[in-house]
Amino acid sequence: MNEQVTIEIVNGRRFPVGAERLEKGMHFRVWAPDRKVVKLAMNPQGEDIDSAHPPNTVELQAEGNGYFSALLPEVGVGTLYRYLLDDDPQPYPDPASRFQPQGPHGPSQVIDASTFNWTDAAWPGLEAQGQVIYEMHIGTFTHEGNWAAAAKELPELAALGVTVLEIMPVADFPGRFGWGYDGVNLFAPTRLYGTPDDFRQFVNQAHAVGLGVILDVVFNHFGPDGNYIGKFSRNYFSTRYECDWGDALNFDGPNSDAVRDYVLANAEYWIKEFHLDGLRIDATQQIFDSSPEHIIAAVVRVARSAGAPRKVLIIGENEPQIAKLFLPPEQQGYGIDALWNDDFHHTAMVAMTGRADAYYSDYRGTAQEFVSTLKHGFLYQGQWYSWQNKTRGTLSLDMAPVKFVNFIQNHDQLANSGSGKRIHLLTSPNRYRAVTALFLLAPQTPMLFQGQEFAATSPFFYFADHKEEIAYLVARGRSDFLAQFRSLATSEMQARLPDPGDPLTFTHSKLNLNDRYQHKEEYALHRDLLSLRRNDPVFQASQKSCLIDGAVLSPDALVIRFFGENPGDDRLLVVNLSRDLHLIPAPEPLLAPPGDCVWNAMWSSEDPQYGGLGMPPWPINGNWYIQGESAVVLNPVNQPKGTVNHEQ
């Protein structure tokens, strides 16, 4: 047992850093190995620390391992505090602050999580199987943009068929709005959405209506503004690696043990003190570590332990598509449950829009690509990837469908369009319905982006409220990034790109929840497809063991056969993304019905209740006439008497 663990046990702390209430008082602990003296500056009355309100100061005791700590019996909940480091006159917020009521530049506040009245004792947590994910940005999900307003919509999401909310990052960040990926206070849920207890109440209410909640966490960098953690030690950061968005965290260099403990404590903290059901780990390819146990594997291990006996769901984002991330530890993997599947999104976008520029360059949006991604998850598993001029992915042919999270919209991809427009506005309504059917009935786990279920009219832009000098760099960097798309590189489009720092860019991204009632056809489409996915035993079975096969009927038409657990109880999903197709001839065995049965159309994307124009009766005999830009689900029924026998 190392010294740090011994100290934690003696002090009765739950986490190695931050302010925690113990039996004999409030215990403060911070890691600052570059400093000789660390003082706590606080105002027990809850007033800020300034010239008008001089603080009480207490020198923390050096533990001899880079940590400083103090147990203060008289300090109460709500106390504002900061740290004074050596002879630096500026006080700094706690690197493990539990709340920043005035933002990252202000004082930290003492919080006591133990006083919240949880009512979710019977909640079992989340397993990977059978989930439908809904990505949510709290600041734009409702007009109010806070936890309380979002909580009012939870019953509607549960009724839709959603099972998991994936919340975009909430670690506090500067300014009035942002995506959250530039967080600087990893333990402090942003004050923009409410108090920590408001967050807890949101999770508690989600569990009450049957929804799990996972949180998007960023462990690859800190944001550029309000990031004071380097004042405590430069050992928080690595000079061995280059991260795309800032200094990489030090997980394998000198003094990295405490940095690892900091991040692992953060993962544990969200699970334990907010009853979260798991994490979505952002941009894992930018988390660098050569340790015997990679920090990602350690995060997964600690998160699962923190949630036990509840089940914990861990999802990752990994652009290179390295299968090691979701291999189990006994196979030298990291144990992540599932990864976002960019390949499905990219081929769907090309199929729906016809555009194959920039990072869509290596996709054709063909029927074969859809068949391959439904059968095998990633399309790129080690082949040459022209856009990056290198191979991409590793072999994952035998991975279960639950290992892949499919989507046709997410926060990144909407904003990367330049216009922020939803995909239903960039393609035909018929084609959008057909691809939506393929997306929601595929064996892989589907993820919706907020408002997708009712064809939201609001765009979703990139927005970030920074001080002027940083805002300029952010806007320029955003323009340069989007210039990889030739159409967005033109002077006309560059001039039209929304300014990330403009408050209107943020407010225009807010959902209008009235669209749910104005767009009843689109809402019914998603509700019914999710019901079919959840309740039809054949579609259910495919999600567990990928009991499917597929075939190409034309360059833009395909069939997926879902094999039932009972012989002959199959389903066909026929998707045609081009013009009407008269299937003559039809030398494809997957089209053959089970013995003594014919195919019956049980669902169609052209149903008028979804805004379609209707579908002719499905032929009992003869060649098929497949409508253009449509999807139809077929189930076997007994052959009617008097029809031609298939054996004749």
Summary of the structure (lengths in Angstrom):
residues: 648
radius of gyration: 26.7
end to end distance: 78.1
largest distance: 97.1
contacts: 2193
relative contact order: 0.08
helix: 32%
strand: 21%
